[in-house]
Amino acid sequence: MVCYEMARRLAAHVGDICGSVEIYPALNPLGIDTIQRGIPNFDLDMNRIFPGDKNGSVAEQMAYAIVEDLKGADLVIDIHSSNLYLRETPQVRINVLDEERLVPLAKQLNIDFIWIHDAATVLEATLAHSLNSTGTPCVVVEMGVGQRINHKMCYRLVDGIFNLMNHLGVWPG
């Protein structure tokens, strides 16, 4: 829903954008379609195979291509929901190693809780870690329960993303 609402608002004011905004609604659409965290038939969790491998399996090649495509962005926001059995308090997660450069950006996102966690708890094979390792800033937003949409929280995050885009000079509104 966040991606849909972002695209809807941007399309209504496309002439106001100062730069480019890329929206990836799902990096594992097959997993979403089959209600699995992993990639069907590969038994791989998409967010545990980054940065991928140019010469690896199809899934590893996909992860590699995603990282290559996102490298160099001014900021990447990786949005997640929890599983069916856990309701996540809306939060921005940041590795302590990236705290100095990412917390000022995260504060613009309209989320009450910013969790700065120890580097030892970070899985190196996640998209966020892989991008941050290349110098591309990436924050993770966790919110809600898997397979459920909290409209209020989605709209709040979208407002925060537009606020952050204004802060970065991409959005004049």
N, C-alpha and C positions, 0 to 999 in steps of 0.2 A: 504494500500500500504506500509506503514511503516513496518508492521509486515512481509509482503511478502519479502520486500527488506532485512530486518534484517535476516530472515531465509535463504534467498538465499546467502547472504555474509557469514554467519556463516557456512553453509553447505559446501561452497567452501574451508573453512579453519578450519574445525572442530577440527583438531589436535592442533590448536593454542590457543584454549579456555582454560583458567586457572580457572576453576570453572564451574558453570552451568548458563545458560541463558534460562529462560522460557518465551515463547511468548504466550499470550492469544489474538488471533485476535479479539474476540468479547465476551463480557460478557453477552450480550443480543442478540444472533443471531436471535431469533424470531422477536425481535423488528426491527432489521436491515432488515430482509426479508420482513416485512410488512410495512416498512417505518414509524415506530412509535417509540417514545421515550420510551414508556412503554412496559411492557410485555403483549402481546396479551392475551385476555380473563381474565387477572387478574387486569387490570386497575391500574397497579403499575409501577412507574418509577423505574427501576432497581437501579439507582444511588441515590435513596432516601429511600432505605430499609436496608442499611448496618448499623451495622455489621450483620444483619440478626438474625435468631432465629433457633436454632437446632430443635425445636419442633413446629415451625410455619408453615405457608402455604408453598407450594412448592417453591414459589419465595423467601421467607424468608430463607428456608433451603438452596437454591442455594447461596444466598448472604453469609450465614454463612459459607458454605463450601469453597467459594472463599476466604474469609478473613482467614480462618484457613489454607488454602493452601499457601497463600502469607505471612503469619506471619513469621517473622524471616529472610526475604530476606534482602540482603544488601541494596537494593533500588528497589522501584516499580515506574514505570513511567506510569501514567494513561493518555492516549491520547484521546482527544475529538475533535470533530468539532462542529461548531455552528449549528443553525437551518437553514432552507432555506432562511430566511429573514434577516440574519445578517452575515456579514463577520467579523470573528475574526482576529485581528492582532495576528500573532504568538506570544505566550506568555507562560511563566511558571508561574503558580499561586501557591503561598505559603502563608499559614496562618502565621500571625505575631508571633504566639506562637512557630512556628517551624523554624523561620527565621535563627537563628544562625547555626543550623546544616544542613539546606537544601539549603541555598543560595550558599555556595561554590560548592555544587554538581550541582545546576541548572546552574551556570556559565559555566560549561563544555558542555552544551547541544547545543551550537551554535544557540541560540535564543536571539535576541536583547533585548527583553523586559521581565523582571522578575517583576511580580506584587505581592507585599507583601501586603496582605489585612488584615483588621481588623478581629479579631476573631469573632466579632458579626455577620459578614456577612457569616460565614461558616455554611453550613448545616451539622449538626452532623451526618446525615444519609448517607453521601457520603463515597465512598470507601477510598478516601484519608484521610479524618478525622478519619475514623475507624482504618485504618492501622497506622497512625501517633500516635493515642491514645495508640496503643499496643507497641509503640517503633520501629515499622517498618517504615523506612523513605519512604515517597511517595510524589512525585511531580505530579502536574497536568499540562499537556501541552494542550493548546487550540489553534486551528489553522483552518483557512479556513471557508468554507461554508458547511453546511450539504449536503450530497449526491453529492459532487463534490470533485475531487481529484486534488490537486495542486502538480504536480510532483516535481517541483523545491523545494517547501517547504518540501515535504516528504523526498527527498534526503538530503536536508540540515539537517533535524532532525535526519535522520539515521546516517549521518556523526557525528553529535553531540553525539548521543548515543554511537557510537564506541569510540569517544573521551573520554566520561565519563567512559566507560568500561576500557579504558586504564588507566585513572586516578585511578580507583578502583583496578587495577591489574588483571582484568579479561581478557583483550585483549592486546596482546603485540604489535600489529600493530600501 
